[in-house]
Amino acid sequence: MLISLSRVKDRANIDVQIGQKHGQEAKLQISRTIRFYTRMFIGTAKMSWDKVHELAMEFEPVMRRKWPDYLEEMSGEFHHAMPLTGIHY
């Protein structure tokens, strides 16, 4: 079965919109979680959040291949919650 490129793009847009909605509604919770993990990685693994992000991004191609919908949704959530975290990517 062939899936049209426009249908794939529409699905990606829907996933981003879902993520944006969640990110908007849960900004405070997401920012608190990111701050918690930032402190945890610094304290336990002696890794900065930038280093954690760098390592995590090594898995982005796998996530894009295996779970593209979730990746798009998480991207929307993350970018809508970012202003509260002080982290910019």
RABEL-V936102 format. One record per run of one state. SS is the DSSP state (a for helix, b for strand, c for the rest). FROM is the first residue (numbers start at 0). LEN is the number of residues. Records with the same first field share a line. If there is no record, write none. Layout:
SS=FROM-LEN, FROM-LEN
This chain:
c=0-4, 25-1, 45-3, 57-2, 66-1, 85-4
a=4-21, 26-19, 48-9, 59-7, 67-18
